[in-house]
Amino acid sequence: MTYENLDAKLINALFGDGRASLRSLAEELDVSVTTVSNHLRDLEDEGVIQGYTPRVNYDALGYDVTAILQLKVEGSALPHITDDLQEHKQMVSVYEVTGDYDVIAVAKFIDTDGMDDQIKALLTDADIRESNTSVILNTVAEGRQFDLDVEADEA
């Protein structure tokens, strides 16, 4: 098994169970616990694995309004705006993008009143030239990660 192949298999195994023990990962991948431990540490040190966190169903917690905010921003203010957006706890994703808008943010809210209040507060910033907000009607897929391609082991 190649180093890259083991790393991909290890990451895929963690997608299946992010809380798996080193021993169960080693058994699944047919390598030693030490090998799994070393590879995990390397993947973490290289920033490939950036943490272990639960996948939360925000709808079940009452955050059933999801909005996509598109913002046109004064060029030099882009870092300031993206930093400000990151400070709002409901912003689950913030992107600098190409195209008609400069920033796209995805946010979760308990209700449309809370969404309206937060958006109005954001729009008081004079560096935001234009905004467009879309409310998600139905979530088909969200927060998905995909298994990495793994080359077939040579026999």
N, C-alpha and C positions, 0 to 999 in steps of 0.2 A: 504494500500500500504506500503510495507517495505521500509526502508531507502535505501538499495542497489537497489531495484527495481526503486525507484524514481530517483536515480542518473543515472541509465542506461537509463531510459526514457528521462531524461533531456539531457544527452549527445546525444542520438539519435535525439532529437528535434533540438539540435544545429547543428548536421550534416546536417539537412535539411535546416536550416537557421541560420547561425552563428551570424547574426545581429538581431535576433528576440528580441523583448522587453521583459522585465520581465513579463509584463502584459500578452502578447500573450503566453508566455511559461506557465504561471500559468493557463490561460484558457485552453490551449491544454492538460495540465497534470491534470487539475481539482484539483489544490491546490492553496493556497494563494500566492500572490506576495512575501510576507515575506519568505515563505517556499522556494520558488525558489531562492530568493536572498541569503538566508542562505546556501542552498545546493551548489549554484554556488561558493560562497565565500569559503566554505569548500573544494570543488573540486579543486579550484585554489590554496588554501593554501597547500593542500596535493600534489600538482604537477600533478594531474590527467589531469586537463585542464591547458595547458601551455601558452595559449594566443589565440588571435582571429586575424586571418589574412586572406586576400583574397586569393583565388585560382587563380593563374596567368597562362595564356596560353602563355608560353614562345615562342612557334612557332609564335604566332600572333605578338610578339614583335621583331621577326627576329632571335631569338635564336633557329634555327631549326636543329642544329647539337647537338645530344646527344651522349656522349661517356661514356663508362665504362672503368675505369683504374684499373688494377690489379697490385699490387706492392709487390715485395718481399723486405723486409727491414731488415737491421741489427737489431737484437733483442733489444738492449738497445736504439736504435734510434726511436722505434715505436712511443712514445709520441711526439717526435720532428716532425716526418713526418706527423702524423695526425693533429697536431696543425698547421703546415705549410699549409697543404691542406685546412683546414678550413678558412684560411685567404684569399684564392682565391675566389673572389665573384661568379665565375661560378660553384663552387662545391656545388651542391645541396644536396648531401649525402656523408658521409664519414663513413666507417665501418672498424673496426678491425675484422678479420675473422679467422676461422680455415681453413685448407686445404692447397692447393699448394701455395697460396698467403697470405700475412699478412694483406693487406689493399685493400679494394675495394672502389672506389670513382665514383660517377656519376656526370657528369659535362655537362653544356649547353654552346654552343658556337654559334656565329653568322655564322661562316664559318670554313671550315677545315684548312685554313691558321692560324686563331686565335687559333684553337685547337692545331695545330702542334707547334706553338710558345710556348704555355703554357706548353705543355707536354715536349718539349725540355728543357725548363727552369727548370721544376721539376726534370728532369733526370740528371741535373748537380750536384745534391746532391749525394755525394759519399756513403751515407747510403742506397740508393736505389740500390739493387743488380740486380734486374730484373724487367721488366715491360711488360705488355700486354695490348693493348688498342683495344677495340671493339667499332665500331660506330653503333648506333642503326639505322636500316633501316626503321622500322615501329613501332610506339608506339601503343600497344594494350590497355594497362591500365597503369596509372601512378598516383602516389600520392593518391591512394585510401585509404579510411578509411572504416571500416565496422561497421554496427550497432551492438551494444551490445545485447546479449541475454537478454530477459526480461521474467521473470516468469509470467505466467498467474495470474491475480488477482483472489483471492478467492471471491466468491459471498456470 
